[in-house]
């Protein structure tokens, strides 16, 4: 990771000297946005815009949203949140019959700031009814080849887009760690022993899973060619459906390019009862993570409107969330996310 300077810059981001340094990257970003809209429009997608301030920002356990307040015409306040993803809203549109849709959405995730993270950023999300994992992987690769040159270099890593690698999580754990992921699922001591590592105090199976993924798998993938890391353990299904061929796995993939995690995708769960159970489990985990040192976990109403949309009948679909700023970094060869933001946050 390229470190950001710990010292404040003497000029604000709009200063001509600083803006001039970013302009080549920003012009490449603008071309990327135009090419993105052309790609999806040509494929029959409709561009949509959904609300940013919402009652339910998402249900991911480790994301912290920004809180805001809506005043009624009579001055009565209502708590809203800036969404962490447009996923819930776009799925409601799918249930309503919108068909293939995409969105370049501003999203907010509190507490995130690094060379690859910004608290406010742009997410490209698209959803196609009747698509499966193979369809979405093929379309995502076609999109990359349409908007990027044949070879890209970012943060010292050069990636050739002439082909891609497809790797399941069990294959990745076997290849890079020497562990049988499914045989040790849910058993943290067994996974630690198989990985020849020491289980840390209080470390859960999920904690260890992500430590191994981040430390021993991700550094080796998405480098020579893009890597689609598929078939996640069911415990990490999030909003993906379980694999009908093996319910221990979920139809989810992540995309890595130039060594950067670029996208997260699901063959979407459309069962309202199972989705409610997952949401309630996520809420319980989020509350359990709160402590006197960190304060209570943020809370908000369950998105009953989304569950009603799923119950009404969302069509079988596949969808993906892609970090557009990171893609702009890769397209421009920029070392930091701040380089591709017109006005990066001043910290």
matplotlib code that plots the C-alpha trace (Angstrom):
import matplotlib.pyplot as plt

x = [0.0, 1.3, 1.3, -0.2, 1.8, 1.2, 1.7, -0.9, -0.4, 0.4, -2.4, -6.0, -7.1, -8.6, -5.3, -4.1, -0.9, -2.6, -5.4, -2.9, -1.2, -4.5, -5.9, -4.5, -6.0, -9.3, -9.6, -9.1, -11.8, -14.2, -13.5, -14.1, -17.5, -18.5, -17.3, -19.1, -22.5, -22.0, -21.2, -24.3, -26.6, -25.5, -26.4, -29.9, -29.4, -31.3, -29.3, -31.2, -30.8, -32.0, -32.1, -28.8, -30.4, -32.4, -33.9, -31.8, -28.2, -27.4, -26.8, -23.1, -21.8, -18.5, -19.6, -20.4, -22.8, -23.1, -26.2, -28.3, -31.8, -34.8, -37.2, -40.9, -42.6, -43.8, -40.3, -40.6, -37.2, -36.6, -33.2, -31.9, -28.5, -26.3, -26.4, -23.3, -24.6, -27.6, -28.2, -31.4, -33.0, -32.0, -33.4, -36.7, -36.7, -35.9, -39.0, -41.0, -40.0, -37.3, -35.3, -31.5, -30.3, -27.0, -26.1, -23.0, -23.9, -22.2, -21.9, -20.6, -18.7, -17.6, -14.1, -12.6, -9.6, -6.4, -4.6, -7.5, -10.4, -12.3, -15.3, -17.3, -16.8, -18.5, -19.9, -20.8, -23.6, -25.5, -28.1, -29.3, -32.4, -32.1, -28.2, -26.1, -22.6, -21.0, -23.0, -22.0, -18.3, -18.3, -20.1, -17.7, -14.7, -16.2, -16.7, -13.1, -11.9, -14.2, -13.1, -9.4, -6.4, -5.1, -2.5, -2.8, -0.3, -1.2, 0.8, 3.7, 1.6, 1.0, -2.0, -2.7, -6.4, -6.1, -7.6, -8.7, -8.2, -11.1, -10.5, -12.9, -12.2, -11.7, -9.1, -7.4, -7.1, -5.7, -3.2, -1.9, -2.5, -2.6, -5.9, -9.2, -11.6, -14.9, -13.6, -12.7, -15.7, -16.8, -13.9, -11.4, -8.8, -9.0, -8.5, -5.6, -3.9, -4.4, -3.0, 0.0, -0.8, -1.6, -5.2, -5.2, -7.1, -10.8, -10.3, -13.4, -13.4, -14.6, -11.8, -9.2, -10.8, -10.4, -6.9, -5.7, -7.6, -6.1, -2.6, -1.9, -4.2, -5.0, -1.3, -1.0, -4.1, -5.2, -1.7, -0.7, -4.3, -7.7, -8.8, -12.5, -12.5, -15.7, -17.8, -17.5, -18.4, -22.1, -21.2, -20.0, -22.9, -24.1, -27.0, -26.0, -28.0, -26.4, -25.0, -27.7, -24.9, -23.3, -25.1, -21.9, -21.0, -22.6, -22.8, -20.6, -17.4, -14.9, -12.8, -9.1, -7.1, -3.6, -3.7, -6.6, -10.0, -12.2, -15.7, -18.1, -20.9, -23.8, -26.2, -28.9, -30.9, -34.6, -36.1, -37.6, -37.7, -34.1, -33.1, -34.9, -33.1, -29.7, -30.5, -31.5, -28.3, -26.2, -27.9, -27.2, -23.5, -23.2, -24.7, -22.4, -19.4, -20.2, -18.2, -17.6, -14.5, -16.2, -19.7, -23.0, -23.3, -25.4, -28.9, -31.8, -35.0, -35.0, -35.7, -39.2, -39.8, -37.0, -38.3, -41.8, -40.3, -38.6, -41.8, -43.7, -41.3, -37.8, -36.8, -33.7, -30.8, -27.1, -25.6, -22.2, -20.8, -17.6, -15.4, -15.4, -12.7, -10.4, -11.1, -10.3, -7.0, -6.2, -7.2, -5.1, -2.2, -2.8, -1.2, -3.9, -7.7, -7.3, -5.6, -8.8, -11.2, -12.0, -12.0, -10.6, -11.4, -9.0, -7.8]
y = [0.0, 3.4, 5.5, 8.9, 11.8, 12.3, 16.0, 18.4, 19.7, 23.5, 24.1, 23.0, 20.5, 23.2, 25.1, 25.4, 23.6, 20.6, 20.5, 20.6, 17.6, 15.6, 16.8, 14.0, 11.5, 13.4, 13.6, 9.9, 9.4, 11.5, 9.4, 6.3, 7.5, 8.2, 4.8, 3.1, 4.7, 3.8, 0.2, -0.4, 1.6, -0.4, -3.6, -2.5, -1.2, 1.8, 4.2, 4.8, 7.2, 6.2, 8.2, 8.7, 9.5, 6.5, 5.0, 1.8, 2.4, -1.4, -4.3, -5.1, -5.8, -3.8, -0.7, 2.6, 4.9, 8.7, 9.9, 12.8, 14.3, 15.0, 17.7, 17.6, 20.8, 21.2, 20.7, 17.1, 15.4, 11.9, 10.2, 9.1, 7.7, 8.2, 4.8, 2.6, 1.0, 1.5, -2.2, -2.3, 0.4, -1.2, -4.5, -2.9, -1.5, -5.1, -6.4, -3.6, -4.7, -2.2, -4.8, -4.4, -1.4, 0.4, 3.3, 5.4, 6.2, 8.3, 6.2, 6.9, 4.7, 6.4, 5.9, 4.7, 6.6, 5.3, 5.1, 2.9, 4.1, 7.4, 8.0, 9.3, 7.6, 6.4, 2.9, 1.4, -1.1, -3.1, -5.8, -8.1, -10.3, -13.9, -13.8, -16.3, -16.2, -17.2, -14.5, -11.9, -12.8, -12.7, -9.3, -7.9, -9.0, -7.6, -4.3, -4.2, -4.8, -2.2, 0.7, -0.2, -0.7, -4.3, -3.8, -1.7, -0.7, 0.7, 0.9, -1.0, -4.0, -4.6, -6.7, -8.2, -8.2, -10.8, -13.4, -13.8, -16.3, -17.9, -19.4, -20.7, -19.9, -23.6, -23.8, -20.6, -21.9, -25.2, -23.5, -20.7, -21.9, -25.7, -25.8, -27.5, -24.6, -26.5, -29.3, -26.6, -24.3, -22.9, -24.5, -21.8, -24.1, -26.6, -23.9, -22.4, -25.8, -26.5, -23.1, -23.6, -20.4, -19.5, -18.6, -15.1, -14.5, -14.0, -14.7, -16.3, -18.5, -15.6, -13.4, -16.0, -16.6, -12.9, -12.7, -15.6, -14.2, -10.8, -11.8, -15.0, -15.1, -11.6, -10.7, -13.4, -12.9, -10.3, -9.5, -11.1, -11.3, -10.3, -12.8, -13.7, -15.3, -17.3, -19.6, -18.2, -20.1, -19.9, -18.0, -15.2, -15.3, -11.8, -11.2, -14.0, -17.2, -20.5, -22.6, -25.2, -27.7, -27.3, -25.4, -25.1, -22.4, -19.2, -17.8, -14.8, -13.6, -10.8, -9.3, -8.4, -6.3, -4.9, -6.6, -4.4, -5.7, -4.0, -5.5, -7.8, -9.7, -12.0, -14.2, -12.5, -14.1, -13.6, -15.5, -13.0, -15.4, -16.3, -12.7, -11.6, -14.3, -13.2, -9.5, -10.4, -12.4, -9.5, -7.1, -9.3, -9.6, -5.8, -5.2, -7.8, -5.9, -2.8, -2.2, 0.5, 1.5, 1.9, 2.9, 1.3, 0.0, 2.2, 1.0, 1.7, 0.0, -3.2, -2.5, -4.0, -2.4, -4.5, -7.7, -6.8, -6.4, -9.8, -11.4, -9.7, -11.4, -10.1, -12.0, -14.2, -11.8, -11.3, -8.0, -6.4, -3.5, -2.1, 0.6, 3.2, 5.3, 2.3, 1.5, 5.1, 4.7, 1.6, 3.3, 6.4, 4.6, 6.7, 5.6, 7.0, 7.3, 11.0, 11.5, 10.6, 12.7, 16.2, 17.5, 14.9, 15.3, 17.4, 15.5]
z = [0.0, -0.9, 2.3, 2.3, 3.7, 7.5, 7.1, 5.8, 2.3, 2.3, -0.3, -0.4, -3.0, -5.3, -5.5, -9.1, -8.3, -6.7, -9.2, -12.1, -10.7, -10.7, -14.0, -16.2, -13.8, -13.6, -17.4, -17.6, -15.0, -17.1, -20.2, -18.1, -16.9, -20.5, -21.7, -18.8, -19.7, -23.4, -22.6, -20.5, -22.7, -25.7, -23.7, -23.0, -19.4, -18.0, -15.8, -12.6, -9.6, -6.2, -2.9, -1.0, 2.3, 3.5, 6.7, 6.3, 5.0, 4.7, 7.0, 6.6, 10.1, 9.9, 8.0, 9.8, 8.1, 8.2, 10.1, 9.0, 9.8, 7.7, 8.8, 7.9, 6.7, 10.3, 11.7, 13.0, 12.7, 11.3, 11.4, 8.0, 6.9, 3.8, 2.2, 2.0, -1.2, -3.6, -3.5, -1.5, -3.6, -6.9, -5.9, -5.2, -8.8, -10.1, -8.2, -9.8, -13.3, -14.1, -16.1, -16.5, -14.5, -13.6, -11.4, -10.8, -7.2, -4.5, -1.3, 2.2, 4.7, 7.8, 9.2, 5.9, 4.7, 3.1, -0.3, -1.5, 0.7, 0.9, 3.2, 0.2, -3.1, -6.3, -6.7, -10.1, -9.5, -12.2, -12.0, -14.8, -14.4, -15.4, -15.3, -13.4, -12.2, -15.5, -17.3, -14.8, -14.9, -18.7, -18.8, -16.2, -18.2, -21.3, -19.5, -18.3, -21.9, -23.2, -20.9, -20.2, -22.5, -23.1, -20.3, -17.2, -14.6, -11.1, -7.9, -9.5, -10.7, -14.4, -15.4, -18.9, -19.8, -22.6, -20.3, -16.7, -13.9, -12.1, -8.7, -6.0, -2.3, -1.5, -4.3, -3.1, 0.4, -0.8, -3.2, -1.1, 2.5, 2.3, 4.2, 3.5, 3.9, 3.9, 6.2, 8.8, 8.3, 11.6, 13.5, 14.2, 15.9, 13.0, 10.4, 12.4, 12.6, 8.9, 8.1, 10.4, 12.3, 15.9, 16.8, 18.4, 21.6, 20.9, 17.2, 15.6, 12.6, 10.5, 11.8, 11.0, 7.5, 6.6, 8.2, 6.0, 2.9, 3.3, 4.3, 2.4, -0.6, -1.9, -2.3, -4.9, -7.1, -9.6, -10.7, -14.0, -15.1, -13.5, -10.9, -10.1, -6.7, -6.6, -4.4, -0.9, 2.2, 3.0, 6.2, 4.0, 1.6, 2.5, 0.0, -2.4, -2.7, -1.7, -4.6, -5.5, -6.3, -2.9, -0.2, 1.8, -0.7, -1.9, -5.5, -4.7, -6.3, -5.8, -8.6, -8.2, -10.8, -10.4, -7.0, -5.9, -4.7, -7.3, -7.1, -5.1, -6.8, -6.1, -7.7, -5.7, -2.9, -3.7, -0.8, 1.6, 4.6, 4.3, 3.8, 6.9, 8.9, 7.6, 8.3, 11.9, 12.4, 11.0, 13.3, 16.3, 15.3, 14.8, 18.3, 19.8, 18.4, 20.3, 23.5, 26.1, 24.2, 20.8, 21.9, 21.0, 17.5, 15.2, 14.7, 12.3, 11.2, 9.3, 5.6, 5.5, 2.2, 0.6, 2.2, 0.9, -2.6, -2.3, -1.2, -4.0, -6.4, -7.4, -10.6, -10.5, -11.0, -10.7, -9.5, -8.9, -7.0, -8.4, -6.9, -9.7, -8.1, -7.9, -11.5, -12.3, -10.5, -12.6, -15.8, -15.1, -13.3, -10.2, -6.9, -4.5, -4.6, -3.8, -7.1, -9.0, -6.9, -8.1, -4.5, -2.1, 1.6, 3.6, 6.7]

ax = plt.figure().add_subplot(projection="3d")
ax.plot(x, y, z, "-o")
ax.set_aspect("equal")
plt.show()
